[in-house]
């Protein structure tokens, strides 16, 4: 949400953040931030039901307390949007529904519960005063049609710091980096670890947290070319990736939502000017193939090994250069064009006219 907050601040508008801290960690905020503090397991699904109920109650309670100062409510994903919509419906406040991910597909919720969640999600997307989608392909996923109240806002980061060209890095070893959630099975991280461990001339760097953390730490102990950086802030994680020749973002199709993935990793690889190694049959895979800013692989350890066997340093540098050029041409001013002008403009119109 930081990119929206920064855009509103640059336009002179105030905002207040309501968030859920799911881990025992310190989160930087200000006097306008409200935090719900209850531990929730990553991927816990039904085990988090009680916490999710408490979160929705916290959202409604917080909104009611600040209703006289609230002109528009911007809610992210279904686990926040339903409570926000109820408040907005009762108090006649404009409602913005920002869909980062399809709720049921992301959490592998099947059967009647999955159909119910998808129906509620689609209902809210159609009833919202403004609905935000992360990619054009999400229309199909959510069974929506283009409409005046629906706006596509790509998951483009808002950064303003210098980037070291990939050509400035030493030729060897080939440094491969992953920064993100250490999720088992669906992100191909186990395959990446097995493929890279002890591969001569390759150094694998991993940063983040999640269920796979223990296994990553074991690989670091046993293999000299595996480096674990631990959990890092977003900026620190990206600065680690700046030292890499290639960044990784696999999206295995074991998660249905990955067929519509619009991850920040795709846009980050453009910003960093580092080629992306991703999954064939996904939107980022199609995009890197089309623009030659990375490689898309079939799922599995052997596919990674085959890529390691054939990858050439000059090709890595060229694809990194293409990535940075694409960023400069299409995304460098994205925040100004889309967030400050279009998004903020739509919000102010909603606040003015309801």
SVG drawing of the C-alpha trace seen along z (x, -y; Angstrom):
<svg xmlns="http://www.w3.org/2000/svg" viewBox="-27 -19 62 52">
<polyline fill="none" stroke="black" stroke-width="0.4" points="0.0,0.0 3.0,-2.3 2.9,-3.4 -0.7,-4.6 0.1,-6.4 3.1,-8.2 1.0,-9.1 -1.8,-10.6 0.8,-12.5 2.4,-14.0 -1.0,-15.3 -1.6,-16.8 -4.2,-14.3 -4.2,-12.5 -4.5,-8.8 -4.8,-6.4 -3.6,-2.8 -5.3,0.2 -3.2,3.3 -2.8,6.8 0.6,7.8 0.6,11.6 4.1,12.2 5.8,11.1 7.6,8.3 8.0,4.5 6.3,2.6 7.1,-1.0 4.1,-3.1 2.9,-6.6 0.3,-8.0 -2.3,-7.5 -1.6,-3.7 -3.8,-1.2 -2.7,2.4 -4.5,5.6 -2.0,7.9 -2.8,11.6 -0.5,14.4 -1.6,16.2 0.1,19.0 1.4,18.5 -0.8,20.8 -2.8,21.8 -6.2,21.6 -9.0,22.7 -6.7,22.7 -6.7,18.9 -10.5,18.6 -10.8,17.2 -8.1,14.6 -9.7,13.7 -13.0,13.1 -11.2,10.9 -9.5,8.9 -12.8,8.1 -14.3,7.0 -11.3,4.8 -11.7,3.3 -15.3,2.4 -14.7,1.0 -11.8,-1.1 -13.7,-2.5 -16.7,-3.4 -14.5,-5.3 -13.0,-7.3 -16.1,-7.6 -16.4,-11.4 -12.9,-11.8 -13.2,-9.1 -14.0,-10.2 -13.1,-7.0 -12.2,-3.4 -9.6,-1.5 -9.7,2.2 -7.3,4.9 -8.5,8.5 -11.5,10.3 -10.3,10.8 -10.5,7.0 -13.1,6.0 -16.2,7.6 -16.0,5.7 -15.0,2.5 -18.0,2.8 -20.4,3.4 -19.2,0.2 -19.4,-1.8 -22.9,-0.5 -24.2,-1.5 -22.4,-4.9 -22.7,-5.7 -19.0,-6.0 -17.3,-5.4 -15.7,-1.9 -12.5,-0.9 -11.9,2.8 -8.2,3.6 -7.9,7.2 -4.3,8.3 -5.1,12.0 -8.1,14.2 -9.0,15.4 -10.0,19.0 -7.4,19.8 -4.6,18.4 -5.6,20.4 -6.6,23.5 -10.1,23.3 -12.2,25.8 -15.8,27.0 -18.7,24.9 -16.5,22.7 -14.4,21.7 -17.5,21.0 -19.0,18.9 -15.8,16.9 -15.5,16.3 -19.2,15.2 -18.7,12.7 -15.5,11.4 -17.2,11.0 -20.2,9.3 -18.0,6.8 -16.0,6.1 -19.2,5.3 -20.7,3.2 -17.5,1.2 -17.3,-2.4 -13.8,-1.6 -12.3,1.8 -8.6,2.3 -7.1,5.3 -3.4,6.1 -3.5,7.2 -5.8,7.4 -5.8,11.2 -7.6,10.8 -10.9,9.9 -11.1,13.6 -10.1,15.0 -12.8,13.1 -15.4,13.5 -15.6,9.7 -16.0,7.5 -14.4,4.2 -16.4,1.4 -16.0,-2.3 -15.5,-1.6 -12.8,1.0 -9.2,-0.1 -6.0,1.9 -3.1,0.9 -0.1,3.0 2.0,4.1 4.8,1.6 7.1,0.6 7.7,-3.1 11.4,-3.5 13.7,-6.5 17.2,-5.2 20.1,-4.5 20.7,-1.0 24.1,0.5 24.3,1.8 24.6,5.6 27.7,5.1 29.5,3.8 29.4,7.1 32.3,9.6 31.8,12.3 32.1,15.2 30.6,16.7 27.2,16.5 25.1,15.1 21.4,16.2 19.1,14.5 15.6,15.1 13.9,12.7 10.4,13.4 8.3,15.8 10.0,19.2 7.0,21.2 7.3,24.9 6.2,26.8 4.5,24.0 7.6,21.7 10.1,24.3 12.6,23.3 13.3,26.9 14.2,27.6 16.3,24.5 18.3,25.5 18.9,29.0 19.9,27.8 22.3,25.1 23.9,26.9 27.7,27.4 27.3,26.4 30.7,25.1 30.7,21.4 27.2,20.7 26.3,18.9 22.7,19.0 21.5,16.3 18.2,16.5 16.5,13.9 13.1,14.1 11.1,16.0 8.5,18.8 8.1,22.6 11.1,23.5 13.5,21.4 14.9,24.3 15.7,26.2 17.4,23.2 19.6,22.8 20.6,26.5 21.6,26.1 23.7,23.1 25.5,25.2 26.2,28.1 27.0,26.2 29.5,23.4 27.8,21.8 24.4,21.3 24.0,18.1 21.0,17.3 20.4,13.6 17.4,14.1 14.3,11.9 14.9,8.5 13.0,5.3 11.8,4.8 14.5,2.3 17.3,4.3 16.1,7.4 16.2,5.6 19.7,4.2 20.8,7.8 19.3,8.7 21.3,5.8 24.4,7.9 23.0,10.8 23.3,11.6 19.9,13.2 16.8,13.2 14.3,16.0 10.5,15.9 8.9,19.3 5.1,19.7 4.3,23.3 0.8,24.1 0.0,26.2 -1.6,23.0 -4.4,22.0 -3.8,18.3 -0.4,18.5 -2.0,18.8 -2.9,15.1 0.2,14.1 1.1,10.4 3.9,10.5 6.1,7.6 9.1,9.7 8.4,9.2 8.5,5.4 11.4,5.5 13.5,7.4 12.9,4.6 13.8,1.9 16.9,3.8 18.0,4.5 18.5,8.2 17.0,11.0 14.2,13.1 14.1,16.8 10.5,17.8 7.8,20.4 6.5,21.3 2.8,20.9 2.4,17.9 2.0,14.2 5.6,13.3 6.9,16.3 5.1,15.1 6.3,11.5 10.0,12.4 9.9,14.6 8.3,11.9 10.7,9.1 13.8,11.3 14.3,10.0 14.7,13.5 13.8,17.2 10.7,19.3 11.3,22.9 9.1,25.9 8.7,27.0 11.2,29.2 14.8,29.6 16.1,31.0 14.8,27.9 16.9,25.7 19.9,27.9 19.5,27.8 19.4,24.0 22.5,23.8 24.3,26.0 23.6,23.8 23.4,20.2 26.0,17.8 27.3,14.7 26.9,12.4 23.2,13.5 22.6,12.8 24.1,9.2 22.1,8.6 18.8,9.7 19.5,7.6 20.1,4.6 16.8,5.2 15.0,5.4 16.3,2.0 15.5,0.5 11.9,1.7 11.6,0.2 12.9,-3.2 10.5,-3.2 7.3,-2.1 7.4,-2.0 9.8,-4.6 7.0,-7.3 4.2,-4.8 3.6,-6.2 3.1,-9.7 0.9,-8.7 -1.3,-6.1 -1.2,-6.6 -0.9,-10.3 -3.0,-11.3 -5.6,-8.6 -5.9,-6.8 -5.8,-10.0 -8.1,-11.7 -10.7,-8.9 -10.5,-9.0 -11.0,-12.7 -14.0,-12.5 -15.5,-9.8 -14.8,-11.8 -16.4,-14.9 -19.5,-13.3 -19.8,-10.0"/>
</svg>
